Amino acid sequence: MRRGVAVALSVAALLILSSCASDSGAPAGNAADFVAAESTTAVPATTTTTKIFAATAFDGTDALLGERVKSAGLSGGMVRIGRADGSVIHEKSIGSVNGATPLSVASSTKWLTAATFMTFVDQGAIGLDDNIAKWLPEFANDSPPVTARQLLSHTSGVRDNSCQSGGMSLNACVKAIASSARQFPAGSKFSYGNSDFLVVGRLVEVLGGSDFATIVSQRITGPLQMNATTWPGAPVMANTAFGVRVTIDDYGKFLQMILNRGMANGARILSVDAIDALVSNQVSAYDTTKDFSVGITKIPRYGLGSWPDVVNEFGATVVVSGNGGMGLYPWVDFATKTWGIIGVQDERGAQVAVPASQKVEVEARTALSR
């Protein structure tokens, strides 16, 4: 049984490597090229420069967003791009969607759930490679044992269960998942799913001694002042795989924390090691090319609750996203030191909603590097 790969590179090392070369391996722009271009300008070490964009720099992005909203028959959509300090580089709101509009964001939930779990790893309460049966004895018969890392990277063999669609408490659903057959032995394959993250959510409840919504508020959304983020079905039926409702205003605060390597509002939310684990490719040893969701995103890598969209030639993540099946496309670009969100609620299915938003996201990142 293999242990997932966690690339632990600091921001400084990442940017140095990114300025040398990049390898997207995904349908994305040359984000790392921005670093190389900027590095040719001699700037005193004590001087901080802020790139100024022309008024028309994001016209292409806005046009694509407009087409995306119209072609899907949506009531609205929004793009927002920000810096590490929280300042907004560009935003465009169309129709009924703005920064304060609550959106059901499907699997963009997973990044928040993974980040919440990592607060317990930071505390030393659990290790990513520990057998989860210590906390969830219903998994005691699994051989090989299921680990937290495997759940967070879709390599656990846990099969999706109908209880994930509601009508059952998180506790009861996870017991049903544990008693059902495995898709494959833990650690032997990659298969994107949802029930893995329900198990992670239940682990959070056991570790934190409370319901999931309360714990995520205490550890992530509360400190980040994500006050409009809600978990329908809470306290007993929060869906920790695809059930959160969040605004663009709120999710932007989460992305800014990721970009700032775990810091927000002068406080450390997650360790640098935790951020590195979340955004780094955990599945490099697996053939992911035939996976259904990889076929949708065209990203053959997965971190912990997120997709490493772009990596450099050394495998270090340059751009990471938490895209979801209803079209929300939140991303962090470590090369340009920016974050962004394509905000829509598109219920046509992940097969069309994700690529449609990804197209706008790629154009936005390309505009940043021009």
PLY file of the C-alpha trace (Angstrom):
ply
format ascii 1.0
element vertex 370
property float x
property float y
property float z
element edge 369
property int vertex1
property int vertex2
end_header
0.00 0.00 0.00
1.36 3.35 -1.02
1.44 6.59 0.85
0.20 9.72 -1.03
2.75 12.16 -2.23
2.71 15.53 -0.49
5.02 18.07 -2.09
6.08 20.52 0.59
7.49 23.57 -1.14
7.46 27.06 0.29
6.07 29.97 -1.70
9.56 31.28 -2.32
10.77 27.95 -3.66
7.63 27.54 -5.73
8.04 30.89 -7.42
11.73 30.34 -8.08
10.94 27.02 -9.70
7.98 28.44 -11.58
10.17 31.16 -13.06
12.37 28.50 -14.56
9.74 26.43 -16.35
6.16 25.23 -16.24
4.12 22.24 -17.36
0.40 22.72 -17.21
-0.73 19.23 -18.07
-4.26 20.70 -18.02
-6.43 23.07 -20.03
-4.97 26.19 -18.50
-2.93 29.24 -19.43
0.79 29.78 -18.88
0.47 31.14 -15.37
4.11 30.52 -14.53
5.23 32.59 -17.50
4.06 35.69 -15.62
6.68 35.07 -12.95
9.45 34.68 -15.51
8.44 37.86 -17.30
8.23 39.88 -14.12
11.59 38.60 -12.87
13.43 40.26 -15.75
12.76 43.69 -14.25
15.33 44.75 -11.66
13.52 45.88 -8.51
15.15 46.73 -5.16
14.61 43.95 -2.66
12.74 46.25 -0.29
10.32 47.52 -2.94
6.91 45.95 -3.51
5.31 46.54 -6.90
1.66 46.12 -7.82
0.87 45.38 -11.42
-1.56 47.88 -12.92
-4.01 46.50 -15.46
-5.51 48.43 -18.34
-9.21 49.18 -18.20
-9.75 46.74 -21.06
-7.54 43.94 -19.67
-10.45 41.72 -18.71
-12.84 42.53 -21.54
-12.34 39.03 -22.92
-13.12 37.49 -19.54
-16.29 39.55 -19.15
-17.42 38.66 -22.66
-16.92 34.95 -22.02
-18.80 35.23 -18.72
-21.68 36.91 -20.52
-21.76 34.15 -23.13
-21.54 31.53 -20.41
-24.55 32.95 -18.52
-26.62 33.44 -21.69
-25.93 30.05 -23.26
-26.85 28.24 -20.04
-29.98 30.32 -19.50
-28.78 31.41 -16.07
-30.17 34.31 -14.08
-26.68 35.71 -13.60
-23.03 35.18 -12.91
-19.97 36.92 -11.55
-16.21 36.97 -11.86
-13.98 38.38 -9.14
-10.18 38.41 -9.10
-8.25 39.51 -6.03
-4.79 39.89 -4.55
-3.26 38.42 -1.42
-4.11 41.59 0.52
-7.79 41.21 -0.34
-7.91 44.07 -2.84
-9.98 43.40 -5.94
-8.20 43.52 -9.29
-11.32 43.03 -11.34
-14.94 42.03 -10.94
-17.97 41.85 -13.16
-21.50 41.00 -12.06
-24.19 39.97 -14.54
-27.88 39.69 -13.78
-28.99 38.57 -10.34
-25.67 37.23 -9.05
-23.40 39.46 -6.97
-20.90 38.97 -4.20
-23.60 38.48 -1.55
-25.75 35.99 -3.48
-25.99 32.59 -1.73
-25.00 29.81 -4.13
-25.20 26.04 -3.84
-21.72 25.11 -5.01
-21.68 21.29 -5.15
-18.17 19.84 -4.82
-16.57 23.20 -4.09
-17.68 22.09 -0.61
-14.86 19.55 -0.50
-12.07 22.12 -0.20
-13.73 23.61 2.90
-14.24 20.17 4.44
-10.62 19.19 3.77
-9.34 22.44 5.29
-11.45 21.86 8.41
-10.03 18.36 8.77
-6.48 19.67 8.42
-6.91 21.80 11.55
-6.96 18.53 13.50
-3.84 17.31 11.68
-2.17 20.58 12.67
-3.08 19.88 16.30
-1.64 16.38 16.15
-5.05 14.87 16.94
-4.88 12.65 13.85
-2.38 11.91 11.09
-3.18 11.81 7.40
-1.95 8.23 7.20
-3.62 6.95 10.37
-6.18 4.15 10.23
-9.55 5.89 10.59
-10.94 2.88 12.50
-9.40 4.37 15.66
-12.11 7.05 15.52
-14.73 5.29 13.39
-14.78 1.65 14.56
-17.30 0.75 11.85
-14.27 0.65 9.53
-12.34 -1.81 11.73
-12.79 -4.72 9.31
-11.17 -2.94 6.37
-7.99 -4.64 5.20
-5.92 -2.83 4.12
-7.09 -0.09 6.49
-8.61 3.15 5.20
-6.64 6.31 5.96
-7.67 9.94 6.06
-5.35 10.80 3.18
-7.02 8.16 1.02
-10.47 9.57 1.79
-9.36 13.12 1.01
-7.72 12.06 -2.27
-10.39 9.59 -3.49
-8.12 6.57 -3.19
-9.91 4.88 -0.26
-12.09 2.48 -2.24
-15.16 3.82 -0.40
-18.07 3.54 -2.81
-20.71 6.24 -3.23
-23.89 5.44 -1.32
-27.44 6.62 -1.96
-27.57 8.05 1.56
-25.33 10.87 0.39
-28.37 12.41 -1.31
-30.09 13.10 2.02
-32.75 11.67 4.28
-30.26 10.26 6.77
-28.03 11.79 9.42
-24.34 12.09 8.66
-23.59 9.57 11.41
-26.08 7.00 10.08
-25.00 7.54 6.48
-21.34 6.91 7.31
-22.30 3.69 9.10
-24.14 2.62 5.95
-21.11 3.51 3.83
-18.84 1.52 6.14
-21.02 -1.59 5.89
-21.23 -1.50 2.09
-18.78 -3.14 -0.31
-15.59 -1.35 -1.30
-15.01 -0.33 -4.90
-11.39 -1.50 -4.63
-8.84 -2.17 -1.84
-7.82 1.00 -0.04
-4.83 2.69 -1.64
-4.91 0.75 -4.90
-6.76 3.11 -7.27
-8.17 6.60 -7.74
-11.92 7.12 -8.19
-13.50 10.53 -7.61
-16.63 10.37 -5.47
-18.64 11.93 -2.68
-19.03 9.41 0.10
-15.31 9.69 0.95
-15.98 13.25 2.07
-19.01 12.29 4.13
-16.67 9.99 6.07
-14.22 12.89 6.46
-17.07 15.05 7.75
-17.98 12.41 10.31
-14.34 12.14 11.37
-14.39 15.91 11.97
-17.45 15.49 14.20
-15.84 12.75 16.28
-12.55 14.59 16.58
-14.24 17.88 17.42
-16.94 16.51 19.70
-19.75 18.44 18.00
-21.73 18.65 14.77
-19.86 19.46 11.56
-21.41 22.88 10.93
-20.45 24.07 14.40
-16.89 22.80 14.06
-16.28 24.31 10.60
-17.60 27.60 11.96
-15.26 27.46 14.93
-12.18 26.53 12.93
-12.54 27.93 9.39
-15.54 30.03 8.44
-15.76 31.87 11.77
-12.13 33.02 11.90
-12.35 33.96 8.21
-15.56 35.94 8.85
-17.44 33.88 6.29
-20.67 34.84 7.97
-23.03 34.00 5.11
-21.84 30.39 4.72
-24.50 27.84 5.69
-24.92 24.07 5.79
-28.49 23.02 4.89
-29.53 20.04 7.00
-27.30 21.00 9.92
-26.79 20.10 12.67
-27.32 16.38 12.00
-27.56 16.20 8.19
-24.93 18.60 6.84
-23.63 17.29 3.53
-19.86 17.63 3.81
-19.20 16.52 0.22
-21.40 18.82 -1.84
-23.90 20.59 0.42
-22.57 24.01 1.45
-24.20 27.30 0.44
-21.72 30.11 0.17
-21.36 33.57 -1.32
-18.60 34.82 -3.59
-17.72 37.32 -0.86
-17.21 34.45 1.60
-15.40 32.01 -0.66
-12.98 34.76 -1.65
-11.89 35.03 1.99
-11.09 31.32 2.01
-9.06 31.63 -1.20
-7.15 34.58 0.18
-6.20 32.46 3.21
-4.95 29.67 0.94
-2.92 32.19 -1.09
-1.44 33.60 2.13
-0.30 30.12 3.19
-2.78 29.75 6.04
-2.81 33.29 7.42
-5.89 35.51 7.68
-6.78 38.59 9.71
-3.43 38.43 11.48
-4.01 34.88 12.71
-2.82 31.49 11.53
-5.76 29.35 10.40
-3.71 26.51 8.92
-0.03 25.65 8.96
2.09 26.02 5.84
2.46 22.23 5.82
-1.33 21.87 5.83
-1.68 24.25 2.89
1.03 22.39 0.99
-0.79 19.09 1.57
-4.14 20.52 0.49
-2.90 21.91 -2.83
-0.23 19.35 -3.80
-0.89 16.42 -6.11
-1.57 13.38 -3.93
-2.27 10.89 -6.72
0.82 10.94 -8.93
1.28 7.19 -8.48
-2.15 6.38 -9.92
-3.54 6.25 -13.44
-6.31 8.82 -13.21
-6.90 9.28 -16.93
-9.97 7.04 -17.17
-11.77 8.59 -14.19
-15.13 10.17 -15.06
-14.47 13.44 -13.22
-10.96 13.76 -14.63
-12.60 13.43 -18.02
-14.72 16.48 -17.16
-12.01 18.71 -15.67
-9.16 17.47 -17.90
-7.00 17.75 -14.75
-5.26 14.40 -14.08
-4.18 15.43 -10.58
-5.93 15.72 -7.23
-4.85 17.18 -3.90
-6.87 17.02 -0.69
-10.29 18.36 -1.64
-8.89 20.40 -4.54
-7.56 20.08 -8.09
-3.96 21.16 -8.92
-4.85 22.71 -12.28
-1.32 23.72 -13.25
2.01 22.35 -12.03
5.56 23.23 -13.02
8.12 20.76 -14.36
9.06 19.74 -10.82
5.45 18.85 -9.94
4.90 21.84 -7.66
1.41 23.30 -7.83
1.19 26.69 -9.51
-2.61 26.96 -9.83
-5.14 25.07 -7.70
-8.93 25.08 -7.92
-11.93 23.83 -6.00
-14.29 23.56 -8.96
-17.74 22.10 -8.44
-20.46 20.48 -10.49
-22.74 23.54 -10.42
-20.15 25.67 -12.13
-18.48 27.54 -9.27
-14.79 27.78 -10.20
-12.66 29.15 -7.36
-8.90 29.15 -7.88
-5.59 30.32 -6.41
-2.66 31.25 -8.64
0.60 31.19 -6.68
2.56 32.47 -9.68
0.66 35.74 -10.08
-0.19 35.87 -6.35
-3.88 36.17 -7.12
-7.11 34.34 -6.49
-10.36 34.33 -8.40
-13.90 32.98 -8.64
-16.24 32.32 -11.51
-19.56 32.39 -9.65
-22.62 30.75 -11.18
-25.20 28.18 -10.20
-25.61 25.97 -13.25
-27.78 22.89 -12.73
-27.29 21.33 -16.16
-24.78 18.81 -14.83
-21.06 18.80 -14.14
-20.26 17.59 -17.66
-21.25 20.97 -19.10
-21.16 23.30 -16.07
-17.52 22.73 -15.11
-15.91 23.09 -18.58
-18.03 26.17 -19.29
-16.75 27.92 -16.17
-13.23 26.61 -16.67
-13.10 28.34 -20.04
-13.81 31.69 -18.37
-11.30 30.95 -15.59
-8.52 30.19 -18.08
-9.19 33.46 -19.90
-9.11 35.38 -16.60
-5.75 33.87 -15.65
-4.38 34.51 -19.11
-5.42 38.16 -18.83
-3.51 38.37 -15.54
-0.30 37.24 -17.22
-0.44 39.45 -20.31
0 1
1 2
2 3
3 4
4 5
5 6
6 7
7 8
8 9
9 10
10 11
11 12
12 13
13 14
14 15
15 16
16 17
17 18
18 19
19 20
20 21
21 22
22 23
23 24
24 25
25 26
26 27
27 28
28 29
29 30
30 31
31 32
32 33
33 34
34 35
35 36
36 37
37 38
38 39
39 40
40 41
41 42
42 43
43 44
44 45
45 46
46 47
47 48
48 49
49 50
50 51
51 52
52 53
53 54
54 55
55 56
56 57
57 58
58 59
59 60
60 61
61 62
62 63
63 64
64 65
65 66
66 67
67 68
68 69
69 70
70 71
71 72
72 73
73 74
74 75
75 76
76 77
77 78
78 79
79 80
80 81
81 82
82 83
83 84
84 85
85 86
86 87
87 88
88 89
89 90
90 91
91 92
92 93
93 94
94 95
95 96
96 97
97 98
98 99
99 100
100 101
101 102
102 103
103 104
104 105
105 106
106 107
107 108
108 109
109 110
110 111
111 112
112 113
113 114
114 115
115 116
116 117
117 118
118 119
119 120
120 121
121 122
122 123
123 124
124 125
125 126
126 127
127 128
128 129
129 130
130 131
131 132
132 133
133 134
134 135
135 136
136 137
137 138
138 139
139 140
140 141
141 142
142 143
143 144
144 145
145 146
146 147
147 148
148 149
149 150
150 151
151 152
152 153
153 154
154 155
155 156
156 157
157 158
158 159
159 160
160 161
161 162
162 163
163 164
164 165
165 166
166 167
167 168
168 169
169 170
170 171
171 172
172 173
173 174
174 175
175 176
176 177
177 178
178 179
179 180
180 181
181 182
182 183
183 184
184 185
185 186
186 187
187 188
188 189
189 190
190 191
191 192
192 193
193 194
194 195
195 196
196 197
197 198
198 199
199 200
200 201
201 202
202 203
203 204
204 205
205 206
206 207
207 208
208 209
209 210
210 211
211 212
212 213
213 214
214 215
215 216
216 217
217 218
218 219
219 220
220 221
221 222
222 223
223 224
224 225
225 226
226 227
227 228
228 229
229 230
230 231
231 232
232 233
233 234
234 235
235 236
236 237
237 238
238 239
239 240
240 241
241 242
242 243
243 244
244 245
245 246
246 247
247 248
248 249
249 250
250 251
251 252
252 253
253 254
254 255
255 256
256 257
257 258
258 259
259 260
260 261
261 262
262 263
263 264
264 265
265 266
266 267
267 268
268 269
269 270
270 271
271 272
272 273
273 274
274 275
275 276
276 277
277 278
278 279
279 280
280 281
281 282
282 283
283 284
284 285
285 286
286 287
287 288
288 289
289 290
290 291
291 292
292 293
293 294
294 295
295 296
296 297
297 298
298 299
299 300
300 301
301 302
302 303
303 304
304 305
305 306
306 307
307 308
308 309
309 310
310 311
311 312
312 313
313 314
314 315
315 316
316 317
317 318
318 319
319 320
320 321
321 322
322 323
323 324
324 325
325 326
326 327
327 328
328 329
329 330
330 331
331 332
332 333
333 334
334 335
335 336
336 337
337 338
338 339
339 340
340 341
341 342
342 343
343 344
344 345
345 346
346 347
347 348
348 349
349 350
350 351
351 352
352 353
353 354
354 355
355 356
356 357
357 358
358 359
359 360
360 361
361 362
362 363
363 364
364 365
365 366
366 367
367 368
368 369
